Amino acid sequence: MTRFVMVIDTRTCIGCGDCVVACKNENKVPAGLNRDWVVEATHGEYPDLETEFRSERCNHCGHATCVTSCPTGASHYWKDTNIVLVAAEKCTGCKACIAACPYDARLLMHPEGYVDKCTFCHHRVEQGLDPACVSSCPTHCMHFGNLDNPDSVVSRLLRERRHKVLMPETGNQPNVYYLI
């Protein structure tokens, strides 16, 4: 299985939201819905406060509870990768995957009623391109690649820099990393 990951440098993310706009445009996400979003997190206590911006989305987990909880098989892994997709034609809108996702990364499409989410722009990845959010980042704080390739930028960054994932205790094995 090819393991695609996203690595986001929280020291250079400015919280501009260009990634959100790029995703909406690339994937024709309707107004009022988002496949990704920016979080501003404050840590510490005054006067030692630190602010961190994080671009968040589906974590394309290695052990995705959304995939195992889907009763119709609509939630599935793309080809032989960790990229999690939803087959809209198989989705009944039961919301089991929404309940199972610890990252709140799924949305219900209206009025169609199927569940949607970030796809790491698999249609672009298939062409050798980065996801739209990565391509549009003005600070170049976002990186995408194959973690199985030790020479990839993402592999190098994760070897060289301290990093974290969100909610590792879930056991889902998330594949969005934040450099700290």
N, C-alpha and C positions, 0 to 999 in steps of 0.2 A: 504494500500500500504506500503510495506517495503521500507524504505529510506536508501539506501546504500550511504555512503559518504567516501571520501578520505580526510585525514588530513595530511598536509605536514608542517613540522617544518622548517621555513626558517632560523632559527638560527643554525641548524645542517646540512642542505643541503650544500654540497660542490661543486655542479655542475658537478659531475664526469661523468654523462651520463649513468651510469650502468642501470638505469631504462629504458632508450631508447633502449639499446642493448637487455635487457631482453624481452621487448615488441616485438621487431623485431623478435627475436628468437622464442618466444612462439607462436606468431601469424603469422609467416611466411610472414612478411611484406617485399615487394620487395625493393631492393636497390634503394636509392634515395627518398623513401617515409617514413614517420614516423607517427605513431598514437599518439606519445607523444614527447616532446622536453623539453630542459632546457633553461630557460631565465635568463640572468644576468641583473638585474635592479639596477641602481645607483640612490640614492636619496640624496638630499641636495646639498650644494655648498662647494667648497674647503674653508677651511680645514675640514669642518664637513661633509664629504661624508660617506655614508653607502652603502654597496653592499649587495644585496640579490639575492640568487639563488632560482629559482622556477621551479619545474617540472610541466609542464602544459600539458593538454589533454582536451578531452571532459569533460564538467562539469556535465553531466547526470542530467540536470535541471529538476526541478519539473514541470515547465511550459515551455517545450522545444519548441521554435519557429521552430526548424528544423522538429519536428514531425508534428506540425499543418500545416506547409507549404508544406509537401510532398503530391503531387497529387495522388500517387499510393498506399500509405499506407506502402511503403517500410520502412520508418523510423517509428519506433514504440517502445513502452515500453515493456520490457521483463517481462513476467508473471505479477505478481502484485507488480512490483517494479518501481523505477525511472531509472533503467538502460535502456539507449536508444540504440537500435540496428538498423541495416539496413539489410533488407532481400534482398540480392544481386539479387535474381531471380525476384523480383518485381521492382527493381530500373531501371529506364530508363536512368539515367545519366543526367537528366534535370538540375541539379545543383541548384534547388530551395532551398534545405536544406543548401547548401554551402553558398548561399546568406543570408539565414536567421540566420545562426549561428554567434553570436557576438564574439565567441572565436576562430574563424578560425581553428576549430578542425576537419574538414572533408577533405578527400582527394579523388581524382578521381583515381581509379585503372586502370592502362594501361596494356595491350590493351583492357581489358574487358569492361571498360567504366562505371562500377558501382561505387557508392560512398561507402567509408569505413570510419571507425573511431575507436576510443578506445571503448572497450566494458566492461571496468572494468574486463576483463577476466572472463566474466560470466560463461564460461565453468569450470573455476577453482572455482569460488564462489559457483556454484552448488554442488561441491564436498567438500565444507567447507574450501577451501583454499583461501589465499590472492591472489590478482592479481600478475602477474609475476613481475611487477615493484616494488611492495611493498616487495615481497620476496627477491629481489636481492639487495636492498639498503644497502650499506656497513655501512652507518651511522645510519640506522634505523630511518630516519627522516620521513618516510612515514608510515601512518597507515590507515587501511581500516576496515569498520564495519557497523553495523546497528545502525543508529542514534536513532531509536525507542526504543532500549534497553538502559535504563539509566545506566546500569552497564558496557556497552561496553567501550573499550579504547577510541574510538572516542568521545563518549558522555562525558566521564570524561575530556578529553583534551579540548573540546570546552567549558565545564563549568569552567575549571580552568585557561585557558590561553586566552589572547587577540588574536583575529583572524580576518581575513578578507576573503571575496570572491572577485573574479574579476568581475567587471562591474555589481554590484547589481542593478544599475539603469535600466537595461534592463527588469527587471520583470521576467526573466527566472527562478529565484530561483535556482542558481547553487549549486552543492553539492560537490565541491572541495573547501576545506578550507585551508587557510594558516595561521599558527601560527606566530605571530609577537612578 
